[in-house]
Amino acid sequence: MYSEYILRRVGFKDNIGIKIGERTINNLRYADDTTLLTEDKEDMRKLLKKVKEETEKARLMLNLKKTKIITTGTLKEFILEGTDTEITKCYTFLGSIVTRDGYDYKEINRRLSIGRMVMTKLEKIMKDQDFQKATKIKIAEMVIFPAVTYRSKSWTVRKKERKKIDAFELWTWRKIL
């Protein structure tokens, strides 16, 4: 992929990024999505500038208008080469919502909403008396619950979200029975 090639050429190996254990990481890549990681504003400016330069060498364009920044600090504005970069409280990465506070309440609510939509689409089957309860249970276990629990092993679940998840599960079983 071009982004992998470009980021390897950027040249910031150990000095810019975030420390995790013994390693410094400054980017996460998946297909055409790239997340840059730094600990301060000036390092982010250097990293973005270098990525933009290397992108242009490969005859590609880094769209600074589509670039977003999420921070755990108090960054109010970020301008690179005259372009004001949006500072956001959350973004979607690999199909999941990432928030600045690290809690997964938005993602959990979104997943529960997806589960309700799936259950609503299967309502005819769930109400049909010709389908056995065992079949309906298998459908719930194979379709509905996986739609809700995708990436749930990494969720930070608080009491409020736990109640919502439990309520959804009970609602699903009531619909089946």
C-alpha positions as semicolon CSV with decimal commas, in nm:
position;residue;x (nm);y (nm);z (nm)
1;M;0,000;0,000;0,000
2;Y;0,119;0,355;-0,072
3;S;0,052;0,475;0,285
4;E;0,280;0,204;0,427
5;Y;0,553;0,299;0,179
6;I;0,516;0,669;0,256
7;L;0,516;0,626;0,634
8;R;0,828;0,410;0,619
9;R;1,001;0,691;0,430
10;V;0,894;0,959;0,677
11;G;1,200;0,879;0,885
12;F;1,070;0,937;1,239
13;K;1,162;0,606;1,392
14;D;1,216;0,649;1,765
15;N;1,201;1,017;1,842
16;I;0,839;1,117;1,762
17;G;0,533;0,927;1,878
18;I;0,397;0,768;2,193
19;K;0,585;0,525;2,412
20;I;0,428;0,185;2,467
21;G;0,659;-0,038;2,665
22;E;1,000;-0,017;2,505
23;R;0,871;0,100;2,165
24;T;0,773;0,436;2,022
25;I;0,477;0,425;1,785
26;N;0,378;0,716;1,563
27;N;0,121;0,561;1,330
28;L;-0,147;0,295;1,296
29;R;-0,237;0,187;0,942
30;Y;-0,515;-0,016;0,792
31;A;-0,587;-0,005;0,417
32;D;-0,624;0,366;0,337
33;D;-0,683;0,476;0,699
34;T;-0,387;0,613;0,889
35;T;-0,379;0,736;1,247
36;L;-0,078;0,942;1,354
37;L;0,021;0,942;1,722
38;T;0,229;1,201;1,905
39;E;0,258;1,344;2,253
40;D;0,261;1,715;2,165
41;K;0,144;1,970;1,910
42;E;0,485;2,043;1,758
43;D;0,563;1,674;1,706
44;M;0,224;1,637;1,530
45;R;0,306;1,936;1,310
46;K;0,646;1,784;1,216
47;L;0,496;1,442;1,150
48;L;0,207;1,574;0,937
49;K;0,442;1,799;0,739
50;K;0,680;1,511;0,668
51;V;0,393;1,277;0,572
52;K;0,256;1,547;0,337
53;E;0,601;1,591;0,174
54;E;0,649;1,216;0,123
55;T;0,293;1,184;-0,010
56;E;0,360;1,452;-0,270
57;K;0,683;1,277;-0,376
58;A;0,469;0,972;-0,456
59;R;0,235;1,202;-0,656
60;L;-0,044;1,159;-0,401
61;M;-0,221;1,422;-0,198
62;L;-0,278;1,440;0,176
63;N;-0,615;1,611;0,216
64;L;-0,568;1,837;0,518
65;K;-0,937;1,936;0,504
66;K;-1,035;1,574;0,575
67;T;-0,769;1,539;0,845
68;K;-0,900;1,540;1,203
69;I;-0,727;1,561;1,537
70;I;-0,839;1,403;1,863
71;T;-0,654;1,492;2,181
72;T;-0,668;1,412;2,548
73;G;-0,526;1,757;2,618
74;T;-0,658;2,110;2,575
75;L;-0,566;2,179;2,213
76;K;-0,798;2,455;2,083
77;E;-0,675;2,489;1,725
78;F;-0,427;2,331;1,487
79;I;-0,325;2,503;1,165
80;L;-0,090;2,342;0,914
81;E;0,010;2,532;0,601
82;G;-0,283;2,771;0,636
83;T;-0,541;2,493;0,674
84;D;-0,737;2,484;0,998
85;T;-0,760;2,118;1,106
86;E;-1,076;2,003;1,282
87;I;-1,032;1,903;1,645
88;T;-1,290;1,637;1,726
89;K;-1,411;1,458;2,037
90;C;-1,451;1,125;1,857
91;Y;-1,385;0,951;1,526
92;T;-1,450;0,615;1,364
93;F;-1,153;0,382;1,325
94;L;-1,196;0,037;1,169
95;G;-1,573;0,057;1,215
96;S;-1,567;0,151;1,584
97;I;-1,609;0,487;1,755
98;V;-1,303;0,614;1,944
99;T;-1,365;0,896;2,194
100;R;-1,123;1,138;2,354
101;D;-1,214;1,025;2,706
102;G;-1,148;0,658;2,625
103;Y;-1,492;0,539;2,733
104;D;-1,695;0,332;2,492
105;Y;-2,046;0,459;2,573
106;K;-2,100;0,594;2,219
107;E;-1,982;0,268;2,063
108;I;-2,193;0,059;2,303
109;N;-2,503;0,269;2,228
110;R;-2,435;0,240;1,854
111;R;-2,395;-0,139;1,880
112;L;-2,716;-0,173;2,082
113;S;-2,895;0,033;1,816
114;I;-2,757;-0,199;1,545
115;G;-2,884;-0,498;1,747
116;R;-3,233;-0,345;1,769
117;M;-3,231;-0,282;1,392
118;V;-3,128;-0,642;1,324
119;M;-3,398;-0,771;1,559
120;T;-3,658;-0,548;1,392
121;K;-3,561;-0,681;1,048
122;L;-3,601;-1,038;1,179
123;E;-3,932;-0,964;1,352
124;K;-4,139;-1,168;1,105
125;I;-3,928;-1,475;1,174
126;M;-3,932;-1,419;1,550
127;K;-4,313;-1,390;1,555
128;D;-4,373;-1,678;1,314
129;Q;-4,512;-1,980;1,502
130;D;-4,380;-2,217;1,231
131;F;-4,022;-2,155;1,349
132;Q;-3,917;-2,349;1,656
133;K;-3,783;-2,163;1,960
134;A;-3,451;-2,345;1,920
135;T;-3,415;-2,200;1,567
136;K;-3,496;-1,850;1,690
137;I;-3,242;-1,886;1,971
138;K;-2,975;-1,996;1,722
139;I;-3,056;-1,693;1,503
140;A;-3,014;-1,465;1,806
141;E;-2,684;-1,630;1,901
142;M;-2,546;-1,626;1,546
143;V;-2,678;-1,296;1,408
144;I;-2,811;-1,055;1,669
145;F;-2,568;-1,090;1,961
146;P;-2,253;-1,087;1,741
147;A;-2,376;-0,765;1,577
148;V;-2,400;-0,610;1,923
149;T;-2,084;-0,751;2,078
150;Y;-1,840;-0,685;1,792
151;R;-1,515;-0,557;1,949
152;S;-1,672;-0,579;2,295
153;K;-1,364;-0,743;2,451
154;S;-1,191;-0,406;2,442
155;W;-1,485;-0,200;2,573
156;T;-1,468;-0,009;2,898
157;V;-1,810;-0,094;3,043
158;R;-1,949;0,108;3,331
159;K;-2,256;0,030;3,539
160;K;-2,486;0,243;3,320
161;E;-2,376;0,064;3,000
162;R;-2,394;-0,277;3,172
163;K;-2,761;-0,210;3,251
164;K;-2,830;-0,113;2,889
165;I;-2,660;-0,429;2,760
166;D;-2,855;-0,647;3,007
167;A;-3,181;-0,471;2,912
168;F;-3,111;-0,535;2,543
169;E;-3,045;-0,902;2,608
170;L;-3,369;-0,940;2,806
171;W;-3,561;-0,751;2,536
172;T;-3,422;-0,989;2,272
173;W;-3,518;-1,302;2,470
174;R;-3,871;-1,162;2,530
175;K;-3,913;-1,097;2,157
176;I;-3,809;-1,456;2,082
177;L;-4,033;-1,612;2,348
